[in-house]
Amino acid sequence: MRRCGALALAAALALGGCVAKAPAVPASTLADANYLLQLGLMRGHLLVGHALLALGERAAAQGHAKHPSDELYAGVAAEFGQRGVQGFADELEAHASAVARGADAAAASAYAAVEAAIARTESAVDMSPRLAGRVIELLLREAAREYDVGVVDGQLANAHEYQDAYGFTQVALALAHTQLAALPAADSDRAVFARMARRIEALGDLWPALMPPTELARSATPLHAAADEVGEIALKFKQIGRFR
């Protein structure tokens, strides 16, 4: 293993001098950063499950494939209609089912489909550099919490949580790279995302293998420190942008 929209707008219709208002769209209950965090956590579980499946670790992959549906999706499902996008429960179920059946080709196809569906729901948010930086920080903080559970006093305590920490960190890194690539070459915010990416890449030694050894002379301290540093680095964005 390598080391590891806008909301719908209410329309008004004038008929015969009268104005009929469409029902108001309910306000979103999750702040944008937390909404994107929940989607990122689902991405992280799926990423790890996909990688484990490629290693032939089917039992471990099944746990990660099921986790988004079992523990995360319900908490964000109501947001989709409020934000004017379609959810992806069917895609999650199709993927988890394919993994459980041992249908590797179907699982790979379903993984691509659910990733595309998550991207569609993420597009409901108007991403600013500051918001992206906040989501990256939150992903790292969650990764640190998971690693704290997964590795205790240099010993593997929970392989699933150890793997979760890897997945969340990789999603944070991917977001930093995506934002970096989307910015014009002359934009000073590129340097901020580049610093974030380098800081996250330096964490790779925390995961010597996706299927971990029983002894790990490591702790979550570097992850906690990286989250703090990313939060500080994000203050250097030249534009605050919209942020909830």
Order of alpha helices (4+ residues) and beta strands (2+ residues): beta-beta-alpha-alpha-alpha-alpha-alpha-alpha-beta-beta-alpha-alpha-alpha
